[in-house]
C-alpha cells in the first residue's frame, strides 16, 4: 500500500502566485496525496481561487481563518488535520518540481529517515540555495544560520504532530523547528537535487528582515521571544 502524503500550504493575499503553486502539486508524478490549504484571512480573491480548485480536485481541502493568525498558527491548524504518513510544505508563492513528492518519499523510505530536505533555486535569479553551507554538517550550520529551505520540508507526520511549530515564534518558526528536531535526534536526510523553486522577492523573509533576525536570535539563544502583534 502506498504512503499517503499530506501537502500543507498557507495563503494570504496570494492571488497572483497561488495558481502556479497549486498546479505544481497537482502535476506531481506521485498522486497519492491530500492537499490542505489554509487561507489566513485574505482580503483579495485568493480564497475564491482556492474554492474553485477544491471543486475541481477532491484531494484539495480548504479552511479559512476568520482573521489573520500568521504562518505558525495556520500551519499547526493544518498539521492537526493531516491524515498522511508524511507532511510536505509548500509555499503559496513558490513551486515544486513534478518529481518532488516521489523523490523525497523514495529517499525517506530507502534511508529510513524521518525528514528529507532538498536544495532550491530562486525564481528571479536562478541561484542555487543553500550554497556552500549545504555541504557542511547541518548540526554545525544551524548555530549560525538556517541550514534548510523551509518549503522543501518533507517530514514524518507522527514526528511533526508531536513537535509542531513553536507558536511563540511568529517569524523564524522553521528555524526554531530545526533546533527542536536536532535536539530530539530526529534522522534528517539532505539531498542535493533541486526540487523546489523559491520566490525571494517581496516575501516574508525580505519584508520582515528585522523581525526574522530577532526571532532567529531567540531560537539560537533558546529564549522565548516577545509577543508579536501583526499589523494587518
MDAnalysis code that builds the backbone (N, CA, C; Angstrom):
import MDAnalysis as mda
import numpy as np

u = mda.Universe.empty(696, n_residues=232, atom_resindex=np.repeat(np.arange(232), 3), trajectory=True)
u.add_TopologyAttr("name", ["N", "CA", "C"] * 232)
u.add_TopologyAttr("resid", np.arange(1, 233))
u.add_TopologyAttr("resname", ["UNK", "UNK", "UNK", "UNK", "UNK", "UNK", "UNK", "UNK", "UNK", "UNK", "UNK", "UNK", "UNK", "UNK", "UNK", "UNK", "UNK", "UNK", "UNK", "UNK", "UNK", "UNK", "UNK", "UNK", "UNK", "UNK", "UNK", "UNK", "UNK", "UNK", "UNK", "UNK", "UNK", "UNK", "UNK", "UNK", "UNK", "UNK", "UNK", "UNK", "UNK", "UNK", "UNK", "UNK", "UNK", "UNK", "UNK", "UNK", "UNK", "UNK", "UNK", "UNK", "UNK", "UNK", "UNK", "UNK", "UNK", "UNK", "UNK", "UNK", "UNK", "UNK", "UNK", "UNK", "UNK", "UNK", "UNK", "UNK", "UNK", "UNK", "UNK", "UNK", "UNK", "UNK", "UNK", "UNK", "UNK", "UNK", "UNK", "UNK", "UNK", "UNK", "UNK", "UNK", "UNK", "UNK", "UNK", "UNK", "UNK", "UNK", "UNK", "UNK", "UNK", "UNK", "UNK", "UNK", "UNK", "UNK", "UNK", "UNK", "UNK", "UNK", "UNK", "UNK", "UNK", "UNK", "UNK", "UNK", "UNK", "UNK", "UNK", "UNK", "UNK", "UNK", "UNK", "UNK", "UNK", "UNK", "UNK", "UNK", "UNK", "UNK", "UNK", "UNK", "UNK", "UNK", "UNK", "UNK", "UNK", "UNK", "UNK", "UNK", "UNK", "UNK", "UNK", "UNK", "UNK", "UNK", "UNK", "UNK", "UNK", "UNK", "UNK", "UNK", "UNK", "UNK", "UNK", "UNK", "UNK", "UNK", "UNK", "UNK", "UNK", "UNK", "UNK", "UNK", "UNK", "UNK", "UNK", "UNK", "UNK", "UNK", "UNK", "UNK", "UNK", "UNK", "UNK", "UNK", "UNK", "UNK", "UNK", "UNK", "UNK", "UNK", "UNK", "UNK", "UNK", "UNK", "UNK", "UNK", "UNK", "UNK", "UNK", "UNK", "UNK", "UNK", "UNK", "UNK", "UNK", "UNK", "UNK", "UNK", "UNK", "UNK", "UNK", "UNK", "UNK", "UNK", "UNK", "UNK", "UNK", "UNK", "UNK", "UNK", "UNK", "UNK", "UNK", "UNK", "UNK", "UNK", "UNK", "UNK", "UNK", "UNK", "UNK", "UNK", "UNK", "UNK", "UNK", "UNK", "UNK", "UNK", "UNK", "UNK", "UNK", "UNK", "UNK", "UNK", "UNK", "UNK", "UNK", "UNK"])
u.atoms.positions = np.array([
    [0.851, -1.200, 0.000],
    [0.000, 0.000, 0.000],
    [0.882, 1.245, 0.000],
    [0.574, 2.182, -0.849],
    [1.364, 3.409, -0.965],
    [1.157, 4.295, 0.256],
    [2.192, 5.069, 0.559],
    [2.083, 6.045, 1.633],
    [1.237, 7.218, 1.150],
    [0.399, 7.728, 2.034],
    [-0.352, 8.934, 1.732],
    [0.452, 10.126, 2.234],
    [0.578, 11.117, 1.397],
    [1.310, 12.328, 1.747],
    [0.323, 13.472, 1.942],
    [0.539, 14.252, 2.992],
    [-0.259, 15.451, 3.231],
    [0.581, 16.663, 2.877],
    [0.154, 17.404, 1.870],
    [0.825, 18.654, 1.492],
    [0.086, 19.791, 2.177],
    [0.824, 20.660, 2.875],
    [0.182, 21.766, 3.581],
    [0.700, 23.107, 3.052],
    [-0.217, 24.038, 2.891],
    [0.126, 25.354, 2.364],
    [-0.773, 26.399, 3.014],
    [-0.202, 27.532, 3.378],
    [-0.999, 28.658, 3.852],
    [-0.957, 29.760, 2.798],
    [-2.015, 30.555, 2.764],
    [-2.078, 31.649, 1.799],
    [-2.531, 32.922, 2.494],
    [-2.023, 34.041, 2.008],
    [-2.509, 35.346, 2.458],
    [-2.324, 36.339, 1.319],
    [-3.438, 36.752, 0.733],
    [-3.416, 37.676, -0.400],
    [-2.429, 37.212, -1.474],
    [-2.624, 35.964, -1.900],
    [-1.688, 35.313, -2.830],
    [-2.292, 35.113, -4.213],
    [-3.255, 35.956, -4.595],
    [-3.983, 35.729, -5.850],
    [-3.085, 35.707, -7.085],
    [-1.937, 36.390, -7.027],
    [-1.058, 36.469, -8.198],
    [-0.144, 35.252, -8.346],
    [0.050, 34.493, -7.281],
    [1.032, 33.397, -7.323],
    [0.460, 32.025, -6.991],
    [-0.713, 31.990, -6.359],
    [-1.187, 30.721, -5.815],
    [-1.525, 29.693, -6.887],
    [-1.936, 30.135, -8.075],
    [-2.234, 29.195, -9.163],
    [-1.026, 28.322, -9.490],
    [0.116, 28.948, -9.658],
    [1.341, 28.215, -10.012],
    [1.727, 27.247, -8.900],
    [1.600, 27.689, -7.657],
    [1.942, 26.833, -6.522],
    [1.039, 25.596, -6.483],
    [-0.263, 25.801, -6.639],
    [-1.202, 24.680, -6.600],
    [-0.971, 23.735, -7.769],
    [-0.806, 24.285, -8.962],
    [-0.594, 23.458, -10.139],
    [0.655, 22.588, -10.007],
    [1.680, 23.124, -9.352],
    [2.918, 22.351, -9.209],
    [2.711, 21.115, -8.341],
    [1.750, 21.164, -7.437],
    [1.425, 19.983, -6.625],
    [0.483, 19.047, -7.384],
    [-0.498, 19.607, -8.048],
    [-1.440, 18.764, -8.795],
    [-0.767, 18.007, -9.938],
    [0.347, 18.526, -10.425],
    [1.070, 17.884, -11.532],
    [2.168, 16.936, -11.062],
    [2.190, 16.603, -9.776],
    [3.193, 15.671, -9.257],
    [3.024, 14.286, -9.874],
    [4.139, 13.614, -10.108],
    [4.088, 12.257, -10.651],
    [3.591, 11.265, -9.607],
    [3.725, 11.598, -8.327],
    [3.156, 10.800, -7.249],
    [1.812, 11.422, -6.889],
    [0.759, 10.646, -6.967],
    [-0.585, 11.229, -6.871],
    [-1.332, 10.897, -5.586],
    [-0.746, 10.046, -4.738],
    [-1.438, 9.659, -3.504],
    [-1.210, 10.706, -2.413],
    [-1.860, 11.840, -2.556],
    [-1.694, 12.893, -1.570],
    [-3.020, 13.598, -1.304],
    [-3.076, 14.260, -0.158],
    [-4.131, 15.221, 0.137],
    [-3.454, 16.580, 0.207],
    [-4.171, 17.605, -0.182],
    [-3.598, 18.941, -0.268],
    [-4.437, 19.855, 0.622],
    [-3.895, 20.181, 1.778],
    [-4.601, 21.000, 2.758],
    [-4.104, 22.440, 2.686],
    [-5.033, 23.357, 2.482],
    [-4.674, 24.767, 2.309],
    [-5.462, 25.609, 3.301],
    [-4.740, 26.472, 4.003],
    [-5.379, 27.401, 4.946],
    [-5.250, 28.820, 4.411],
    [-6.386, 29.463, 4.183],
    [-6.355, 30.870, 3.812],
    [-6.369, 31.697, 5.092],
    [-5.321, 32.471, 5.278],
    [-5.124, 33.180, 6.541],
    [-5.731, 34.587, 6.494],
    [-7.045, 34.621, 6.228],
    [-7.760, 35.894, 6.259],
    [-7.476, 36.806, 5.085],
    [-7.320, 36.253, 3.886],
    [-7.041, 37.072, 2.701],
    [-8.159, 38.064, 2.429],
    [-7.785, 39.223, 1.890],
    [-8.766, 40.240, 1.526],
    [-8.887, 40.395, 0.011],
    [-8.124, 39.606, -0.743],
    [-8.228, 39.643, -2.207],
    [-9.004, 38.407, -2.662],
    [-8.784, 37.954, -3.873],
    [-9.572, 36.841, -4.423],
    [-8.960, 35.465, -4.141],
    [-7.962, 35.407, -3.258],
    [-7.276, 34.143, -3.002],
    [-8.233, 33.030, -2.598],
    [-9.100, 33.296, -1.638],
    [-9.978, 32.237, -1.137],
    [-10.909, 31.712, -2.232],
    [-11.383, 32.580, -3.098],
    [-12.244, 32.145, -4.204],
    [-11.478, 31.219, -5.140],
    [-10.221, 31.542, -5.401],
    [-9.382, 30.676, -6.242],
    [-9.245, 29.297, -5.600],
    [-9.027, 29.277, -4.279],
    [-8.887, 28.004, -3.562],
    [-10.183, 27.191, -3.640],
    [-11.307, 27.855, -3.472],
    [-12.595, 27.164, -3.550],
    [-12.801, 26.539, -4.924],
    [-12.411, 27.253, -5.955],
    [-12.557, 26.734, -7.322],
    [-11.725, 25.471, -7.520],
    [-10.500, 25.489, -7.009],
    [-9.648, 24.296, -7.123],
    [-10.225, 23.125, -6.326],
    [-10.757, 23.399, -5.142],
    [-11.327, 22.346, -4.304],
    [-12.514, 21.671, -4.984],
    [-13.262, 22.441, -5.776],
    [-14.385, 21.869, -6.521],
    [-13.913, 20.975, -7.654],
    [-12.714, 21.273, -8.187],
    [-12.190, 20.519, -9.325],
    [-11.425, 19.267, -8.919],
    [-10.835, 19.279, -7.711],
    [-9.988, 18.159, -7.293],
    [-10.302, 17.818, -5.833],
    [-10.793, 16.602, -5.600],
    [-11.230, 16.199, -4.263],
    [-10.082, 16.043, -3.276],
    [-8.852, 16.027, -3.768],
    [-7.702, 15.917, -2.863],
    [-7.435, 17.225, -2.127],
    [-8.015, 18.311, -2.630],
    [-7.799, 19.629, -2.024],
    [-8.855, 19.909, -0.967],
    [-8.385, 20.277, 0.228],
    [-9.272, 20.651, 1.328],
    [-8.868, 22.048, 1.781],
    [-9.843, 22.936, 1.871],
    [-9.560, 24.344, 2.169],
    [-10.231, 24.751, 3.472],
    [-9.472, 25.451, 4.319],
    [-10.051, 26.061, 5.507],
    [-9.709, 27.554, 5.474],
    [-10.487, 28.350, 6.187],
    [-10.265, 29.796, 6.177],
    [-10.265, 30.338, 7.596],
    [-9.221, 31.067, 7.937],
    [-9.181, 31.755, 9.234],
    [-10.057, 32.999, 9.174],
    [-10.816, 33.225, 10.232],
    [-11.682, 34.410, 10.281],
    [-10.860, 35.691, 10.328],
    [-9.684, 35.597, 10.946],
    [-8.761, 36.724, 10.972],
    [-7.353, 36.214, 10.724],
    [-6.440, 37.104, 10.393],
    [-5.063, 36.717, 10.098],
    [-4.365, 36.245, 11.368],
    [-3.935, 34.979, 11.376],
    [-3.275, 34.393, 12.545],
    [-1.765, 34.291, 12.378],
    [-1.293, 34.411, 11.150],
    [0.131, 34.238, 10.897],
    [0.457, 32.816, 10.482],
    [1.653, 32.654, 9.948],
    [2.072, 31.373, 9.379],
    [2.131, 30.264, 10.422],
    [2.696, 30.543, 11.586],
    [2.926, 29.493, 12.573],
    [1.636, 28.826, 13.023],
    [0.671, 29.605, 13.470],
    [-0.588, 29.045, 13.948],
    [-1.381, 28.397, 12.814],
    [-1.297, 28.972, 11.628],
    [-2.014, 28.398, 10.486],
    [-1.448, 27.036, 10.108],
    [-0.122, 26.913, 10.137],
    [0.499, 25.619, 9.844],
    [0.103, 24.572, 10.880],
    [0.087, 24.955, 12.143],
    [-0.286, 23.993, 13.184],
    [-1.737, 23.544, 13.047],
    [-2.613, 24.443, 12.599],
    [-4.003, 24.057, 12.347],
    [-4.063, 22.987, 11.257],
    [-3.268, 23.168, 10.213],
    [-3.241, 22.195, 9.119],
    [-2.650, 20.866, 9.567],
    [-1.590, 20.933, 10.372],
    [-0.945, 19.714, 10.850],
    [-1.943, 18.843, 11.614],
    [-2.787, 19.465, 12.419],
    [-3.801, 18.720, 13.180],
    [-4.770, 17.979, 12.261],
    [-4.964, 18.498, 11.045],
    [-5.933, 17.912, 10.113],
    [-5.331, 16.859, 9.190],
    [-4.011, 16.748, 9.188],
    [-3.330, 15.848, 8.244],
    [-3.610, 14.381, 8.535],
    [-3.820, 13.620, 7.470],
    [-4.048, 12.177, 7.575],
    [-2.898, 11.366, 6.994],
    [-1.936, 12.016, 6.375],
    [-0.871, 11.312, 5.674],
    [0.205, 10.753, 6.581],
    [1.007, 9.855, 6.021],
    [2.164, 9.305, 6.724],
    [3.287, 10.333, 6.786],
    [3.314, 11.206, 5.791],
    [4.315, 12.270, 5.728],
    [3.614, 13.595, 5.475],
    [4.248, 14.669, 5.943],
    [3.737, 16.017, 5.719],
    [4.772, 16.798, 4.917],
    [4.305, 17.517, 3.908],
    [5.174, 18.261, 2.994],
    [4.757, 19.726, 2.996],
    [5.747, 20.610, 3.062],
    [5.479, 22.042, 2.999],
    [5.500, 22.543, 1.554],
    [4.603, 23.483, 1.282],
    [4.592, 24.183, 0.006],
    [4.153, 25.605, 0.277],
    [4.918, 26.586, -0.190],
    [4.525, 27.980, -0.011],
    [3.727, 28.466, -1.219],
    [2.859, 29.431, -0.974],
    [1.913, 29.874, -1.999],
    [2.531, 30.768, -3.070],
    [3.792, 31.167, -2.891],
    [4.456, 31.948, -3.939],
    [5.663, 31.217, -4.519],
    [5.777, 29.912, -4.235],
    [6.839, 29.067, -4.781],
    [6.209, 27.949, -5.601],
    [7.039, 27.118, -6.220],
    [6.503, 25.928, -6.878],
    [7.487, 24.768, -6.788],
    [6.960, 23.555, -6.924],
    [7.747, 22.333, -6.760],
    [8.010, 21.639, -8.088],
    [9.153, 20.958, -8.146],
    [9.473, 20.077, -9.274],
    [8.430, 18.960, -9.329],
    [7.987, 18.532, -10.516],
    [6.971, 17.483, -10.621],
    [7.363, 16.161, -9.964],
    [8.661, 15.911, -9.823],
    [9.135, 14.663, -9.228],
    [9.342, 14.781, -7.720],
    [9.061, 15.931, -7.171],
    [9.433, 16.187, -5.777],
    [8.886, 15.149, -4.794],
    [7.577, 14.950, -4.778],
    [6.984, 14.054, -3.795],
    [7.517, 12.632, -3.916],
    [7.608, 12.148, -5.135],
    [8.107, 10.786, -5.356],
    [9.553, 10.666, -4.900],
    [10.367, 11.644, -5.251],
    [11.790, 11.573, -4.937],
    [12.017, 11.632, -3.425],
    [11.337, 12.543, -2.750],
    [11.538, 12.658, -1.309],
    [10.974, 11.451, -0.560],
    [9.853, 10.925, -1.019],
    [9.292, 9.718, -0.402],
    [10.252, 8.542, -0.564],
    [10.795, 8.375, -1.765],
    [11.748, 7.287, -2.008],
    [12.963, 7.410, -1.098],
    [13.475, 8.631, -0.948],
    [14.653, 8.848, -0.108],
    [14.341, 8.556, 1.352],
    [13.186, 9.006, 1.810],
    [12.798, 8.763, 3.201],
    [12.671, 7.264, 3.468],
    [12.098, 6.552, 2.514],
    [11.888, 5.119, 2.672],
    [13.200, 4.342, 2.607],
    [14.023, 4.652, 1.608],
    [15.269, 3.910, 1.395],
    [16.309, 4.164, 2.476],
    [16.334, 5.382, 3.015],
    [17.345, 5.735, 4.011],
    [16.820, 5.651, 5.441],
    [15.543, 5.314, 5.581],
    [14.914, 5.205, 6.908],
    [15.082, 6.495, 7.704],
    [14.886, 7.624, 7.013],
    [14.993, 8.934, 7.659],
    [13.604, 9.520, 7.883],
    [13.489, 10.333, 8.916],
    [12.204, 10.933, 9.273],
    [11.957, 12.257, 8.568],
    [13.046, 12.906, 8.133],
    [12.947, 14.211, 7.497],
    [13.850, 14.243, 6.270],
    [13.355, 14.810, 5.181],
    [14.157, 14.948, 3.961],
    [14.040, 16.390, 3.466],
    [15.198, 17.010, 3.247],
    [15.264, 18.344, 2.651],
    [15.975, 18.267, 1.311],
    [15.674, 19.218, 0.421],
    [16.391, 19.320, -0.848],
    [16.914, 20.745, -1.003],
    [17.623, 20.956, -2.075],
    [18.042, 22.316, -2.412],
    [16.956, 22.966, -3.280],
    [17.108, 24.246, -3.512],
    [16.130, 25.002, -4.290],
    [16.852, 25.974, -5.208],
    [16.122, 26.505, -6.160],
    [16.624, 27.599, -6.991],
    [15.700, 28.784, -6.824],
    [16.291, 29.979, -6.815],
    [15.471, 31.182, -6.734],
    [14.825, 31.436, -8.091],
    [13.581, 31.837, -8.062],
    [12.833, 32.053, -9.302],
    [13.385, 33.237, -10.086],
    [13.771, 34.294, -9.374],
    [14.178, 35.518, -10.061],
    [15.611, 35.473, -10.591],
    [16.529, 34.803, -9.860],
    [17.944, 34.812, -10.264],
    [18.489, 33.445, -10.635],
    [17.702, 32.394, -10.434],
    [18.129, 31.028, -10.728],
    [19.331, 30.599, -9.880],
    [19.464, 31.203, -8.711],
    [20.559, 30.884, -7.804],
    [20.242, 29.616, -7.027],
    [21.244, 28.750, -6.903],
    [21.077, 27.501, -6.171],
    [21.300, 27.750, -4.682],
    [20.289, 27.385, -3.862],
    [20.407, 27.585, -2.418],
    [19.889, 26.356, -1.663],
    [20.398, 26.100, -0.453],
    [21.561, 26.730, 0.158],
    [22.817, 26.545, -0.697],
    [23.809, 27.412, -0.460],
    [25.055, 27.355, -1.213],
    [26.059, 26.428, -0.563],
    [27.238, 26.938, -0.295],
    [28.324, 26.135, 0.276],
    [27.926, 25.535, 1.621],
    [27.116, 26.252, 2.381],
    [26.745, 25.767, 3.707],
    [26.026, 24.426, 3.674],
    [25.424, 24.094, 2.522],
    [24.686, 22.832, 2.414],
    [25.627, 21.626, 2.443],
    [26.897, 21.855, 2.151],
    [27.871, 20.774, 2.151],
    [28.457, 20.545, 3.543],
    [28.141, 21.428, 4.479],
    [28.654, 21.317, 5.839],
    [27.642, 20.601, 6.725],
    [28.081, 20.039, 7.846],
    [27.145, 19.367, 8.760],
    [26.069, 20.328, 9.257],
    [24.814, 19.937, 9.105],
    [23.728, 20.851, 9.478],
    [23.713, 21.133, 10.981],
    [24.238, 20.218, 11.782],
    [24.283, 20.443, 13.228],
    [25.249, 21.578, 13.578],
    [26.212, 21.829, 12.708],
    [27.120, 22.966, 12.870],
    [26.496, 24.230, 12.301],
    [25.972, 24.137, 11.091],
    [25.421, 25.297, 10.386],
    [24.277, 25.935, 11.159],
    [23.429, 25.122, 11.788],
    [22.236, 25.635, 12.460],
    [22.576, 26.629, 13.574],
    [23.789, 26.577, 14.095],
    [24.198, 27.503, 15.146],
    [24.484, 28.912, 14.623],
    [24.577, 29.039, 13.306],
    [24.924, 30.327, 12.702],
    [23.861, 30.848, 11.742],
    [23.164, 29.933, 11.054],
    [22.178, 30.334, 10.062],
    [21.200, 29.191, 9.825],
    [20.152, 29.486, 9.091],
    [19.169, 28.469, 8.757],
    [19.792, 27.468, 7.773],
    [19.865, 26.199, 8.115],
    [20.549, 25.235, 7.245],
    [19.698, 24.677, 6.113],
    [18.378, 24.912, 6.151],
    [17.471, 24.300, 5.183],
    [16.494, 25.327, 4.602],
    [15.912, 24.962, 3.465],
    [14.842, 25.753, 2.856],
    [13.508, 25.204, 3.352],
    [12.743, 26.053, 4.023],
    [11.508, 25.613, 4.671],
    [10.553, 24.928, 3.690],
    [10.437, 25.488, 2.502],
    [9.498, 24.938, 1.524],
    [9.830, 23.541, 1.050],
    [11.053, 23.067, 1.305],
    [11.448, 21.726, 0.863],
    [11.217, 20.670, 1.939],
    [10.644, 21.060, 3.061],
    [10.453, 20.135, 4.180],
    [9.546, 18.962, 3.810],
    [10.037, 17.765, 4.088],
    [9.301, 16.506, 3.925],
    [9.538, 15.744, 5.220],
    [8.498, 15.505, 6.017],
    [8.706, 15.019, 7.378],
    [7.654, 13.995, 7.787],
    [8.060, 13.069, 8.622],
    [7.134, 12.094, 9.194],
    [5.988, 12.817, 9.893],
    [4.787, 12.435, 9.577],
    [3.617, 13.044, 10.189],
    [3.595, 12.816, 11.698],
    [3.987, 11.622, 12.113],
    [3.998, 11.297, 13.539],
    [4.890, 12.256, 14.315],
    [6.055, 12.545, 13.754],
    [7.009, 13.428, 14.429],
    [6.514, 14.867, 14.457],
    [6.033, 15.388, 13.319],
    [5.615, 16.780, 13.274],
    [4.368, 17.019, 14.125],
    [3.494, 16.030, 14.208],
    [2.314, 16.180, 15.056],
    [2.694, 16.244, 16.532],
    [3.818, 15.610, 16.899],
    [4.284, 15.652, 18.286],
    [5.022, 16.957, 18.591],
    [5.890, 17.377, 17.672],
    [6.738, 18.543, 17.933],
    [6.027, 19.841, 17.565],
    [5.471, 19.911, 16.381],
    [4.786, 21.086, 15.840],
    [5.691, 22.323, 15.817],
    [5.141, 23.390, 15.287],
    [5.838, 24.673, 15.277],
    [5.582, 25.380, 16.607],
    [6.611, 26.004, 17.135],
    [6.502, 26.733, 18.393],
    [5.733, 28.033, 18.144],
    [4.541, 28.158, 18.726],
    [3.675, 29.309, 18.446],
    [4.145, 30.591, 19.109],
    [5.222, 30.523, 19.885],
    [5.849, 31.750, 20.376],
    [6.637, 32.441, 19.265],
    [6.885, 31.701, 18.170],
    [7.707, 32.216, 17.073],
    [6.816, 32.605, 15.900],
    [6.454, 33.888, 15.854],
    [5.648, 34.397, 14.741],
    [6.473, 34.396, 13.454],
    [7.781, 34.626, 13.587],
    [8.734, 34.523, 12.478],
    [9.795, 33.483, 12.846],
    [10.563, 33.064, 11.841],
    [11.646, 32.082, 12.041],
    [11.141, 30.799, 12.705],
    [9.868, 30.485, 12.471],
    [9.302, 29.267, 13.050],
    [9.963, 28.004, 12.497],
    [10.429, 28.069, 11.249],
    [11.119, 26.917, 10.675],
    [12.478, 26.711, 11.339],
    [13.189, 27.807, 11.571],
    [14.496, 27.745, 12.220],
    [14.368, 27.137, 13.614],
    [13.362, 27.570, 14.368],
    [13.115, 27.004, 15.700],
    [12.762, 25.518, 15.593],
    [11.990, 25.146, 14.592],
    [11.640, 23.743, 14.396],
    [12.884, 22.896, 14.173],
    [13.846, 23.401, 13.403],
    [15.052, 22.625, 13.125],
    [15.864, 22.384, 14.389],
    [15.950, 23.389, 15.254],
    [16.605, 23.188, 16.548],
    [15.897, 22.087, 17.333],
    [14.571, 22.125, 17.321],
    [13.795, 21.127, 18.062],
    [14.007, 19.727, 17.490],
    [14.025, 19.606, 16.166],
    [14.247, 18.312, 15.525],
    [15.631, 17.765, 15.849],
    [16.633, 18.627, 15.783],
    [18.008, 18.210, 16.065],
    [18.157, 17.804, 17.526],
    [17.561, 18.578, 18.423],
    [17.630, 18.250, 19.849],
    [16.955, 16.924, 20.167],
    [15.920, 16.591, 19.389],
    [15.214, 15.318, 19.570],
    [15.923, 14.172, 18.844],
    [17.057, 14.490, 18.196],
    [17.850, 13.492, 17.461],
    [17.040, 12.790, 16.364],
    [16.206, 13.578, 15.686],
    [15.433, 13.066, 14.554],
    [16.366, 12.848, 13.364],
    [16.154, 11.772, 12.630],
    [17.003, 11.454, 11.484],
    [16.667, 12.369, 10.303],
    [17.630, 13.169, 9.875],
    [17.434, 14.127, 8.794],
    [18.322, 13.775, 7.612],
    [17.755, 13.766, 6.425],
    [18.489, 13.471, 5.200],
    [18.505, 14.697, 4.299],
    [19.691, 15.091, 3.866],
    [19.824, 16.173, 2.882],
    [20.060, 15.554, 1.512],
    [19.293, 15.966, 0.522],
    [19.552, 15.529, -0.838],
    [19.921, 16.748, -1.678],
    [20.704, 16.534, -2.698],
    [21.294, 17.657, -3.428],
    [20.554, 17.990, -4.724],
    [19.509, 17.252, -5.011],
    [18.691, 17.570, -6.170],
    [17.917, 18.870, -5.949],
    [17.658, 19.582, -7.030],
    [16.849, 20.800, -6.955],
    [15.390, 20.419, -7.184],
    [14.610, 20.450, -6.115],
    [13.222, 20.015, -6.190],
    [12.225, 21.129, -5.906],
    [12.748, 22.353, -5.733],
    [11.877, 23.449, -5.297],
    [12.363, 24.758, -5.900],
    [11.407, 25.636, -6.205],
    [11.730, 26.926, -6.815],
    [11.137, 28.026, -5.949],
    [12.017, 28.893, -5.477],
    [11.719, 29.789, -4.376],
    [11.618, 31.245, -4.810],
    [10.521, 31.887, -4.414],
    [10.375, 33.323, -4.635],
    [11.116, 34.073, -3.523],
    [12.002, 34.965, -3.878],
    [12.743, 35.739, -2.873],
    [12.423, 37.231, -2.953],
    [11.482, 37.595, -3.802],
    [11.094, 38.996, -3.926],
    [9.788, 39.256, -3.186],
    [9.816, 40.236, -2.300],
    [8.615, 40.665, -1.581],
    [7.954, 39.528, -0.796],
    [8.787, 38.623, -0.256],
    [8.245, 37.553, 0.567],
    [8.441, 37.891, 2.043],
    [8.057, 36.976, 2.931],
    [8.133, 37.250, 4.365],
    [9.558, 37.572, 4.794],
    [10.523, 36.793, 4.292],
    [11.915, 36.994, 4.703],
    [12.456, 38.353, 4.273],
    [12.056, 38.809, 3.097],
    [12.564, 40.092, 2.600],
    [11.830, 41.278, 3.206],
    [10.548, 41.113, 3.531],
    [9.755, 42.216, 4.068],
    [9.944, 42.418, 5.566],
    [10.339, 41.371, 6.242],
    [10.451, 41.437, 7.704],
    [11.832, 40.982, 8.170],
    [12.864, 41.605, 7.611],
    [14.236, 41.195, 7.919],
    [14.578, 41.396, 9.391],
    [14.173, 42.530, 9.948],
    [14.479, 42.809, 11.354],
    [13.806, 41.796, 12.267],
    [12.522, 41.544, 12.014],
    [11.783, 40.592, 12.833],
    [12.351, 39.181, 12.706],
    [12.699, 38.797, 11.472],
    [13.283, 37.470, 11.252],
    [14.583, 37.312, 12.035],
    [15.400, 38.358, 12.014],
    [16.682, 38.306, 12.728],
    [16.462, 38.169, 14.230],
    [15.506, 38.928, 14.760],
    [15.225, 38.876, 16.194],
    [14.766, 37.478, 16.605],
    [13.815, 36.919, 15.882],
    [13.295, 35.601, 16.219],
    [14.348, 34.510, 16.020],
    [15.186, 34.652, 15.008],
    [16.268, 33.689, 14.798],
    [17.247, 33.712, 15.969],
    [17.555, 34.905, 16.458],
    [18.438, 35.028, 17.623],
    [17.817, 34.377, 18.852],
    [16.506, 34.498, 18.985],
    [15.817, 33.849, 20.101],
    [15.928, 32.327, 19.990],
    [15.805, 31.806, 18.781],
    [15.933, 30.362, 18.582],
    [17.333, 29.890, 18.956],
    [18.345, 30.660, 18.524],
    [19.732, 30.280, 18.822],
    [20.041, 30.353, 20.319],
    [19.499, 31.364, 20.979],
    [19.795, 31.573, 22.398],
    [18.832, 30.839, 23.322],
    [17.883, 30.114, 22.740],
    [16.901, 29.337, 23.495],
    [16.087, 30.223, 24.444],
    [15.703, 31.383, 23.943],
    [14.873, 32.295, 24.720],
    [13.514, 32.461, 24.050],
    [12.517, 32.790, 24.830],
    [11.169, 32.989, 24.303],
    [11.028, 34.420, 23.798],
    [10.657, 34.600, 22.537],
    [10.530, 35.971, 22.007],
    [9.345, 36.703, 22.608],
    [9.414, 38.034, 22.556],
    [8.290, 38.850, 22.990],
    [7.131, 38.664, 22.017],
    [5.927, 38.851, 22.505],
    [4.746, 38.679, 21.657],
    [4.777, 39.665, 20.496],
    [4.467, 39.151, 19.305],
    [4.437, 39.999, 18.113],
    [2.994, 40.269, 17.729],
    [2.648, 41.537, 17.588],
    [1.299, 41.924, 17.170],
    [1.347, 42.307, 15.700],
    [0.798, 41.477, 14.805],
    [0.859, 41.786, 13.379],
    [0.048, 43.014, 13.005],
    [0.573, 43.776, 12.090],
    [-0.096, 45.000, 11.608],
    [-0.775, 44.689, 10.285],
    [-1.905, 44.005, 10.343],
    [-2.639, 43.640, 9.132],
    [-4.088, 44.085, 9.246],
])
